[in-house]
């Protein structure tokens, strides 16, 4: 039910310590309900961490998307669907609402009965332990920003061997406690120091309780917000924050360490622990002051930093999903095929939910269920293939842009060398003329060498993208298959182009003929030979044919240009794999970025704005809980 212009990009990363691959499955979709259900199905502790981004301008710009905002979008879409006219539409919305609650319960149950990889007993317990219920409530509140509703809890308790009514109470209480701490983190000015210290201790425990994934980033962000405000409120740390506002300053760091210890001890804690914390703060501040009075020598800074050989390159695309969305802004044919596939996938997901809800759990799946499941799986595969294909074309298009930008960059380098040569004193002897010419050529060769290095770096980025997206394309025959997929299977081949041209001519001639017959008012057996309905159908067919051919006219040259650039990078060796530590650091940075709150973006304006976005791409440059319908 895509009734919004928002585009959702959900990328996953394997975070299991025994898995070496970094990238997991992803989804690029314009439907919030399908996106939220995909998140609940794939986001799993010690397996996959899902990072979301959202675009309000068809993929030109992106903002981080917290899961709670995605859930709120999905619920708003379901509420609108439930208010639509027609009993069937309301019944479908109720089925989707119940399916979303069931999948949310399964997601929460996975957290409740999670088994650590190093646990000797790898079997999941039949019933969660009391402490697990509390942890589940903290996770739900931290990730989804609310308290689970009765529908989710009903699905959840039905999965356990022994009912635990007190477990759901613990879960809701833990969720409320975490939501209170998050509320103080968002508006710390409304809390007194004791409340802020308690909230800081709560978030500190959550930070250490979640070793990986988005949840740790969310807890750390809330902890930092509380710390930034609390450090200016306590008399022991306020002078330090005023004198050294930089959080990276050693004195400021010492004050933050003291606040963290104080939150864990409690303002009314044991006197000995409070005294030890105060003593350590005084000692750390003295060491920081001594280091400030005797600073270490700064490293020499190279003042002769050269500008980019090709301005804006090498260019790194943010991710495969975002790259695919950017390609669809450039190629109307790609955009049309993606929108059609997304709409078909949304309908298939709804049909699968309907067939599953009507199925008898005590009988084998019916033919209708099997067909719905096959259609859903097939369309998911088609959308994944489209996304991969469009992402690779965007990577190749950026390389083509870099190669095109290298030409004026080379010309400007020659002009700059000539101007530098003219600024020197005019040579008077043959030796001076030779030396000037050699200096001119040396400057030109150095600039051309930097341009070549930049192009090689961009080609390597494209080659690495090809290796990630189509790892089988390592031979000439396999590369030919990739070209076929990018051009022929995208409906952009020469035969498809000629066929679209013939269809445009034929529908145009048919429309002209019908218009002439309609205007002649010829009657046949007392009735006109051409009716108004036939004329409108012919006009619609002609407009569709014209639009399709115009899309091909625009998209085919762009695709061929990208494929040509891809050929130049395909035979490079892929970059060496990163170390485990490097991958882990990049994963932590990516998940932390995805946990940042999204800022609202302006909605689309008009066709002129979209054209401006397309031009720019070609140049350098707390939500509600799951509620009943």
SULVENRA-V44343 format. One record per pair of residues at least 24 apart in sequence whose ideal C-beta (glycine too) atoms are under 10 Angstrom apart, sorted by the first residue. I is the first residue (numbers start at 1). J is the second residue. Records with the same first field share a line. If there is no record, write none. Layout:
BEGIN
I=J ; J
END
This chain:
BEGIN
1=31 ; 32 ; 33 ; 34 ; 74 ; 77 ; 78 ; 80 ; 81 ; 84 ; 89 ; 92 ; 93 ; 96 ; 346 ; 347 ; 350
2=29 ; 30 ; 31 ; 32 ; 33 ; 34 ; 77 ; 339 ; 342 ; 343 ; 346
3=30 ; 31 ; 32 ; 76 ; 77 ; 80 ; 81 ; 84
4=30 ; 31 ; 32 ; 56 ; 73 ; 76 ; 77 ; 80 ; 603
5=30 ; 55 ; 56 ; 57 ; 58 ; 603 ; 604
6=30 ; 31 ; 32 ; 35 ; 54 ; 55 ; 56 ; 57 ; 58 ; 65 ; 70 ; 73 ; 77 ; 601 ; 603
7=31 ; 35 ; 53 ; 54 ; 55 ; 56 ; 57 ; 58 ; 59 ; 60 ; 62 ; 321 ; 322 ; 325 ; 328 ; 338 ; 342
8=32 ; 34 ; 35 ; 36 ; 38 ; 39 ; 52 ; 53 ; 54 ; 55 ; 65 ; 70 ; 73 ; 74 ; 321
9=35 ; 51 ; 52 ; 53 ; 54 ; 55 ; 59 ; 62 ; 65 ; 318 ; 319 ; 320 ; 321 ; 322 ; 324 ; 325 ; 387
10=35 ; 36 ; 38 ; 39 ; 42 ; 43 ; 50 ; 51 ; 52 ; 53 ; 54 ; 65 ; 67 ; 70 ; 321 ; 594
11=49 ; 50 ; 51 ; 52 ; 53 ; 318 ; 319 ; 320 ; 321 ; 322 ; 590 ; 594
12=38 ; 39 ; 42 ; 43 ; 44 ; 47 ; 48 ; 49 ; 50 ; 51 ; 52
13=48 ; 49 ; 50 ; 51 ; 212 ; 213 ; 583 ; 586 ; 587 ; 590 ; 591 ; 594
14=46 ; 47 ; 48 ; 49 ; 583 ; 587
15=44 ; 45 ; 46 ; 47 ; 48 ; 49 ; 211 ; 212 ; 213 ; 214 ; 584 ; 587 ; 588 ; 591
16=44 ; 45 ; 46 ; 47 ; 48 ; 49 ; 117 ; 212
17=46 ; 117 ; 118 ; 211 ; 212 ; 580 ; 584
18=46 ; 117
19=46 ; 47 ; 48
20=577 ; 580 ; 583
21=583
22=468 ; 577 ; 578 ; 583 ; 584 ; 586 ; 587 ; 590
23=319 ; 320 ; 468 ; 469
24=48 ; 49 ; 50
25=50 ; 380 ; 384
26=50 ; 51 ; 319 ; 320 ; 321 ; 324 ; 384 ; 387 ; 388 ; 391
27=52 ; 321 ; 342 ; 345 ; 380 ; 383 ; 384 ; 387
28=53 ; 55 ; 59 ; 320 ; 321 ; 322 ; 323 ; 324 ; 325 ; 328 ; 338 ; 342 ; 383 ; 384 ; 386 ; 387 ; 390 ; 391
29=321 ; 338 ; 341 ; 342 ; 345 ; 346 ; 349 ; 383 ; 387
30=55 ; 58 ; 338 ; 339 ; 342 ; 343 ; 346
31=73 ; 74 ; 77 ; 342 ; 343 ; 345 ; 346 ; 349 ; 350
32=69 ; 70 ; 71 ; 72 ; 73 ; 74 ; 75 ; 76 ; 77 ; 78
33=70 ; 73 ; 74 ; 75 ; 76 ; 77 ; 78 ; 81 ; 93 ; 96 ; 97 ; 99 ; 100 ; 346 ; 349 ; 350 ; 353
34=74 ; 77 ; 96 ; 342 ; 345 ; 346 ; 348 ; 349 ; 350 ; 380
35=65 ; 70 ; 71 ; 73 ; 74
36=67 ; 70 ; 71 ; 72 ; 73 ; 74 ; 75 ; 77 ; 78 ; 100 ; 103 ; 104 ; 144 ; 626
37=74 ; 96 ; 99 ; 100 ; 102 ; 103 ; 104 ; 349 ; 353
38=70 ; 103 ; 349 ; 380
39=65 ; 67 ; 70 ; 71 ; 74 ; 103 ; 104 ; 107 ; 143 ; 144
40=67 ; 70 ; 71 ; 74 ; 100 ; 102 ; 103 ; 104 ; 105 ; 106 ; 107 ; 108 ; 110 ; 144 ; 626
41=103 ; 106 ; 107
42=107
43=67 ; 107 ; 110 ; 111 ; 143 ; 213 ; 214 ; 215
44=107 ; 110 ; 111 ; 114 ; 213
45=107 ; 110 ; 111 ; 114 ; 115 ; 116 ; 139 ; 210 ; 211 ; 212 ; 213 ; 215
46=110 ; 114 ; 115 ; 116 ; 117 ; 211 ; 212 ; 213
47=110 ; 114 ; 117 ; 213
48=213
49=212 ; 213 ; 214 ; 215 ; 216 ; 217 ; 587 ; 590 ; 591 ; 594
50=213 ; 214 ; 591 ; 594
51=213 ; 214 ; 217 ; 319 ; 587 ; 590 ; 591 ; 592 ; 593 ; 594 ; 595
52=214 ; 594 ; 595 ; 598
53=318 ; 319 ; 321 ; 322 ; 325 ; 593 ; 594 ; 598
54=598 ; 601
55=321 ; 322 ; 325 ; 326 ; 601
56=600 ; 601 ; 602 ; 603 ; 604
57=325 ; 329 ; 601 ; 602 ; 603 ; 604 ; 605 ; 609 ; 610 ; 613
58=325 ; 326 ; 328 ; 329 ; 335 ; 604 ; 610 ; 613 ; 614
59=321 ; 322 ; 323 ; 324 ; 325 ; 326 ; 327 ; 328 ; 329 ; 335 ; 338 ; 613 ; 617
60=322 ; 325 ; 326 ; 329 ; 601 ; 604 ; 609 ; 610 ; 612 ; 613 ; 614 ; 616 ; 617
61=322 ; 601 ; 602 ; 613 ; 616
62=318 ; 319 ; 321 ; 322 ; 325 ; 326 ; 598 ; 601
63=596 ; 597 ; 598 ; 599 ; 600 ; 601
64=592 ; 593 ; 594 ; 595 ; 596 ; 597 ; 598 ; 599
65=594 ; 597 ; 598
66=143 ; 144 ; 145 ; 214 ; 218 ; 594 ; 595 ; 596 ; 597 ; 598 ; 622 ; 623
67=107 ; 142 ; 143 ; 144 ; 145 ; 214 ; 215 ; 218 ; 594 ; 595 ; 623
68=141 ; 142 ; 143 ; 144 ; 145 ; 146 ; 182 ; 218 ; 597 ; 622 ; 623 ; 624 ; 625
69=144 ; 145 ; 597 ; 598 ; 622 ; 623
70=144 ; 598 ; 623
71=100 ; 104 ; 143 ; 144 ; 145 ; 146 ; 623 ; 624 ; 625 ; 626
72=144 ; 145 ; 146 ; 622 ; 623 ; 624 ; 625
73=623
74=100 ; 623 ; 626
75=100 ; 146 ; 623 ; 624 ; 625 ; 626 ; 627 ; 629
76=623 ; 624
78=626 ; 627 ; 628 ; 629
79=624 ; 627 ; 629
81=350 ; 629
82=628 ; 629
83=629
88=354
90=629
91=354 ; 357 ; 629
92=350 ; 351 ; 353 ; 354 ; 357
93=350 ; 629
94=357 ; 628 ; 629
95=350 ; 353 ; 354 ; 356 ; 357 ; 358 ; 629
96=349 ; 350 ; 353 ; 354 ; 357 ; 629
97=151 ; 626 ; 627 ; 628 ; 629
98=151 ; 155 ; 353 ; 357 ; 626 ; 628 ; 629
99=155 ; 349 ; 350 ; 352 ; 353 ; 354 ; 356 ; 357
100=151 ; 152 ; 353 ; 626 ; 629
101=148 ; 149 ; 150 ; 151 ; 152 ; 153 ; 154 ; 155 ; 156 ; 625 ; 626 ; 627 ; 628
102=151 ; 152 ; 154 ; 155 ; 156 ; 158 ; 159 ; 353 ; 356 ; 626
103=152 ; 155 ; 626
104=140 ; 144 ; 148 ; 149 ; 151 ; 152 ; 155 ; 156 ; 625 ; 626
105=148 ; 151 ; 152 ; 153 ; 154 ; 155 ; 156 ; 157 ; 158 ; 159 ; 626
106=152 ; 155 ; 156 ; 159
107=139 ; 140 ; 143 ; 144 ; 152 ; 156
108=136 ; 137 ; 139 ; 140 ; 143 ; 144 ; 148 ; 152 ; 153 ; 155 ; 156 ; 159 ; 171
109=136 ; 155 ; 156 ; 157 ; 158 ; 159 ; 160
110=136
111=135 ; 136 ; 137 ; 138 ; 139 ; 140 ; 143 ; 215
112=136 ; 137 ; 139 ; 140 ; 156 ; 159 ; 160 ; 167 ; 171
113=159 ; 160
114=139
116=211
125=160 ; 161
126=159 ; 160 ; 161 ; 162
127=157 ; 159 ; 160 ; 161 ; 162 ; 163 ; 164 ; 167
128=156 ; 159 ; 160 ; 162 ; 164 ; 167 ; 170 ; 171
129=164 ; 167
130=164 ; 166 ; 167 ; 170
131=170 ; 174
132=167 ; 170 ; 171
133=164 ; 166 ; 167 ; 168 ; 169 ; 170 ; 171 ; 172 ; 173 ; 174
134=167 ; 170 ; 171 ; 173 ; 174 ; 175 ; 177 ; 178
135=170 ; 171 ; 174 ; 206 ; 209 ; 210
136=167 ; 168 ; 170 ; 171 ; 174 ; 175
137=167 ; 168 ; 169 ; 170 ; 171 ; 172 ; 173 ; 174 ; 175 ; 176 ; 177 ; 178 ; 179
138=171 ; 174 ; 175 ; 177 ; 178 ; 179 ; 181 ; 202 ; 205 ; 206 ; 209 ; 210 ; 215 ; 219
139=171 ; 174 ; 175 ; 178 ; 206 ; 209 ; 210 ; 213 ; 215
140=171 ; 172 ; 174 ; 175 ; 178 ; 179 ; 625
141=171 ; 172 ; 174 ; 175 ; 176 ; 177 ; 178 ; 179 ; 180 ; 181 ; 182 ; 206 ; 622 ; 625
142=175 ; 178 ; 179 ; 181 ; 182 ; 203 ; 206 ; 209 ; 210 ; 214 ; 215 ; 216 ; 218 ; 219 ; 222 ; 595
143=210 ; 213 ; 214 ; 215 ; 218 ; 595
144=175 ; 622 ; 623 ; 624 ; 625 ; 626
145=175 ; 178 ; 179 ; 182 ; 218 ; 622 ; 623 ; 624 ; 625
146=175 ; 179 ; 622 ; 623 ; 624 ; 625 ; 626 ; 627
147=171 ; 172 ; 173 ; 174 ; 175 ; 176 ; 178 ; 179 ; 625
148=172 ; 175 ; 625 ; 626
149=624 ; 625 ; 626 ; 627 ; 628
150=626 ; 627 ; 628
151=625 ; 626 ; 627 ; 628 ; 629
152=625 ; 626 ; 627
155=626
175=625
177=202
178=202 ; 203 ; 206 ; 219 ; 222
179=622
181=205 ; 206 ; 219 ; 222 ; 223 ; 226
182=206 ; 218 ; 219 ; 221 ; 222 ; 225 ; 226 ; 622
183=222 ; 622
184=222 ; 225 ; 226 ; 229 ; 230
185=218 ; 219 ; 221 ; 222 ; 223 ; 224 ; 225 ; 226 ; 227 ; 228 ; 229
186=222 ; 225 ; 226 ; 597 ; 622
187=225 ; 229
188=222 ; 225 ; 226 ; 227 ; 228 ; 229 ; 230 ; 232 ; 233
189=229 ; 233
191=226 ; 229 ; 230 ; 233
192=233
193=229 ; 230 ; 233 ; 234 ; 235 ; 262 ; 267
194=266 ; 267 ; 268
195=226
196=226 ; 227 ; 229 ; 230 ; 233 ; 234 ; 259 ; 263
197=226 ; 230 ; 233 ; 234 ; 259 ; 260 ; 262 ; 263 ; 264 ; 265 ; 266 ; 267
198=226 ; 263 ; 266 ; 267
199=223 ; 225 ; 226 ; 230 ; 263
200=224 ; 225 ; 226 ; 227 ; 229 ; 230 ; 259 ; 260 ; 262 ; 263 ; 264
201=226 ; 260 ; 262 ; 263 ; 264 ; 265 ; 266
202=226 ; 263
203=227 ; 263
204=259 ; 260 ; 261 ; 263 ; 264
205=263 ; 264
207=260
212=584 ; 587 ; 588 ; 591
213=587 ; 588 ; 591 ; 594 ; 595
214=590 ; 591 ; 592 ; 594 ; 595
215=591 ; 595
216=588 ; 591 ; 592 ; 595
217=588 ; 589 ; 590 ; 591 ; 592 ; 593 ; 594 ; 595 ; 596
218=591 ; 592 ; 594 ; 595 ; 596 ; 597
219=595
220=592 ; 595
221=592 ; 595 ; 596 ; 597
222=595
223=256 ; 260 ; 263
224=256
226=259 ; 263
227=255 ; 256 ; 259 ; 260 ; 263
228=256
230=255 ; 256 ; 259 ; 262 ; 263
231=255 ; 256 ; 258 ; 259
233=259
234=258 ; 259 ; 262 ; 267
236=262 ; 277 ; 278 ; 281 ; 282
237=262 ; 281
239=285
240=281 ; 284 ; 285 ; 288
243=285 ; 289
244=285 ; 288 ; 289 ; 292
249=288 ; 292
250=284 ; 285 ; 287 ; 288 ; 289 ; 290 ; 291 ; 292
251=281 ; 284 ; 285 ; 286 ; 287 ; 288 ; 289 ; 291 ; 292
252=288
253=284 ; 288
254=280 ; 281 ; 282 ; 283 ; 284 ; 285 ; 286 ; 287 ; 288
255=281 ; 284 ; 285 ; 288
257=281 ; 284
258=282 ; 284 ; 285
306=446 ; 447 ; 450
307=450
308=409 ; 450 ; 451 ; 454 ; 620
309=405 ; 406 ; 409 ; 410 ; 413 ; 446 ; 447 ; 448 ; 449 ; 450 ; 451 ; 452 ; 453 ; 454 ; 455 ; 457
310=401 ; 402 ; 403 ; 404 ; 405 ; 406 ; 407 ; 408 ; 409 ; 410 ; 450 ; 451 ; 453 ; 454 ; 455 ; 457 ; 458 ; 620
311=405 ; 408 ; 409 ; 412 ; 454 ; 619 ; 620
312=398 ; 401 ; 402 ; 405 ; 454 ; 619 ; 620 ; 621
313=398 ; 399 ; 401 ; 402 ; 403 ; 405 ; 406 ; 409 ; 451 ; 454 ; 455 ; 457 ; 458 ; 461 ; 620
314=398 ; 399 ; 402 ; 453 ; 454 ; 455 ; 456 ; 457 ; 458 ; 459 ; 460 ; 461 ; 462
315=395 ; 398 ; 399 ; 401 ; 402 ; 457 ; 458 ; 461 ; 620 ; 621
316=398 ; 457 ; 458 ; 461
317=391 ; 394 ; 395 ; 398 ; 461 ; 462 ; 465
319=391 ; 590
320=387 ; 388 ; 390 ; 391 ; 392 ; 394 ; 395 ; 465 ; 468 ; 469
321=387 ; 388 ; 390 ; 391
322=391 ; 394
323=387 ; 388 ; 390 ; 391 ; 392 ; 393 ; 394 ; 395 ; 397 ; 398 ; 465 ; 469
324=386 ; 387 ; 388 ; 389 ; 390 ; 391 ; 392 ; 393 ; 394 ; 469
325=387 ; 390 ; 391 ; 394 ; 617
326=390 ; 391 ; 393 ; 394 ; 397 ; 398 ; 613 ; 614 ; 616 ; 617 ; 618
327=387 ; 389 ; 390 ; 391 ; 392 ; 393 ; 394 ; 395 ; 396 ; 397 ; 398 ; 555 ; 558 ; 559 ; 562 ; 617
328=386 ; 387 ; 390 ; 393 ; 394
329=394 ; 610 ; 611 ; 613 ; 614 ; 615 ; 616 ; 617 ; 618
330=390 ; 393 ; 394 ; 397 ; 554 ; 555 ; 558 ; 559 ; 562 ; 613 ; 614 ; 615 ; 617 ; 618
331=390 ; 393 ; 394 ; 397 ; 490 ; 492 ; 551 ; 552 ; 554 ; 555 ; 556 ; 558 ; 559 ; 562 ; 614
332=547 ; 548 ; 550 ; 551 ; 552 ; 553 ; 554 ; 555 ; 558 ; 614
333=490 ; 491 ; 492 ; 496 ; 500 ; 548 ; 550 ; 551 ; 552 ; 553 ; 554 ; 555 ; 556 ; 558 ; 559
334=386 ; 389 ; 390 ; 393 ; 394 ; 490 ; 491 ; 492 ; 551 ; 555 ; 558 ; 559
335=390 ; 551 ; 555
336=491 ; 547 ; 548 ; 551 ; 555
337=382 ; 386 ; 389 ; 390 ; 490 ; 491 ; 551 ; 555
338=382 ; 383 ; 386 ; 387 ; 389 ; 390
340=382 ; 386
341=379 ; 380 ; 382 ; 383 ; 384 ; 385 ; 386 ; 387
342=379 ; 383 ; 386
343=379
344=375 ; 376 ; 378 ; 379 ; 382 ; 383
345=375 ; 376 ; 378 ; 379 ; 380 ; 382 ; 383
346=379
347=375 ; 376 ; 379
348=372 ; 373 ; 374 ; 375 ; 376 ; 377 ; 378 ; 379 ; 380
349=375 ; 376 ; 379 ; 380
350=376
351=375 ; 376
352=376 ; 377
385=485 ; 489
386=489 ; 490
387=469
388=468 ; 469 ; 470 ; 485
389=469 ; 470 ; 482 ; 485 ; 486 ; 489 ; 490 ; 559
390=486 ; 490
391=465 ; 468 ; 469
392=462 ; 465 ; 466 ; 468 ; 469 ; 470 ; 473 ; 482 ; 485 ; 486 ; 562 ; 563 ; 566
393=486 ; 487 ; 490 ; 555 ; 558 ; 559 ; 561 ; 562 ; 563 ; 565 ; 566
394=465 ; 562 ; 617
395=458 ; 461 ; 462 ; 463 ; 464 ; 465 ; 466 ; 468 ; 469 ; 562 ; 565 ; 566 ; 569
396=462 ; 465 ; 466 ; 486 ; 559 ; 561 ; 562 ; 563 ; 564 ; 565 ; 566 ; 567 ; 568 ; 569 ; 570
397=462 ; 558 ; 559 ; 561 ; 562 ; 563 ; 565 ; 566 ; 617 ; 618
398=458 ; 461 ; 462 ; 465 ; 562 ; 565 ; 617 ; 618 ; 620
399=455 ; 458 ; 459 ; 460 ; 461 ; 462 ; 463 ; 465 ; 561 ; 562 ; 564 ; 565 ; 566 ; 568 ; 569
400=458 ; 462 ; 558 ; 560 ; 561 ; 562 ; 563 ; 564 ; 565 ; 566 ; 568 ; 618
401=458 ; 561 ; 562 ; 565 ; 617 ; 618 ; 619 ; 620
402=451 ; 454 ; 455 ; 457 ; 458 ; 459 ; 461 ; 462 ; 565 ; 620
403=455 ; 458 ; 459 ; 561 ; 564 ; 565 ; 568
404=561 ; 565 ; 618
405=451 ; 454 ; 455 ; 458 ; 619 ; 620
406=448 ; 451 ; 452 ; 454 ; 455 ; 458
407=451
409=447 ; 448 ; 450 ; 451 ; 454 ; 455
410=444 ; 447 ; 448 ; 451 ; 452
412=447
413=443 ; 444 ; 445 ; 446 ; 447 ; 448 ; 450 ; 451
414=440 ; 443 ; 444 ; 447 ; 448
416=443 ; 444 ; 447
417=441 ; 442 ; 443 ; 444 ; 445 ; 446 ; 447
418=443 ; 444
455=568 ; 569
456=569 ; 572
458=565 ; 569
459=565 ; 566 ; 568 ; 569 ; 570 ; 571 ; 572
460=569 ; 572 ; 573 ; 574 ; 575
461=569 ; 575
462=562 ; 565 ; 566 ; 568 ; 569 ; 570 ; 572
463=566 ; 568 ; 569 ; 570 ; 571 ; 572 ; 573 ; 574 ; 575
464=569 ; 572 ; 574 ; 575
465=566 ; 569 ; 574
466=566 ; 569 ; 570 ; 572 ; 574
467=570 ; 572 ; 573 ; 574 ; 575
468=574
470=570
471=574
473=566 ; 570
474=570 ; 571 ; 574
475=570
476=570 ; 571
478=570
479=563 ; 566 ; 567 ; 570 ; 571
482=563 ; 566 ; 570
483=560 ; 563 ; 564 ; 566 ; 567 ; 570
486=559 ; 560 ; 562 ; 563 ; 566
487=556 ; 559 ; 560 ; 562 ; 563
490=555 ; 556 ; 559
491=548 ; 551 ; 552 ; 555 ; 556
492=551 ; 552 ; 555 ; 556 ; 557 ; 558 ; 559 ; 560 ; 563
493=552 ; 556 ; 559
494=556
496=548 ; 552 ; 556
497=549 ; 552 ; 553 ; 555 ; 556
498=552
499=548 ; 549 ; 552
500=545 ; 546 ; 548 ; 549 ; 550 ; 551 ; 552 ; 553 ; 556
501=545 ; 548 ; 549 ; 552 ; 553
502=545 ; 549
503=541 ; 542 ; 544 ; 545 ; 546 ; 548 ; 549
504=542 ; 544 ; 545 ; 546 ; 547 ; 548 ; 549 ; 550 ; 552
505=542 ; 545 ; 549
506=541 ; 542 ; 545
507=538 ; 539 ; 540 ; 541 ; 542 ; 543 ; 544 ; 545 ; 546
508=538 ; 541 ; 542 ; 545 ; 546
509=542
510=538 ; 541 ; 542 ; 545
511=535 ; 537 ; 538 ; 539 ; 540 ; 541 ; 542 ; 543 ; 545
512=538 ; 542
513=538
514=538 ; 539 ; 542
515=539
554=614
558=618
597=622
END
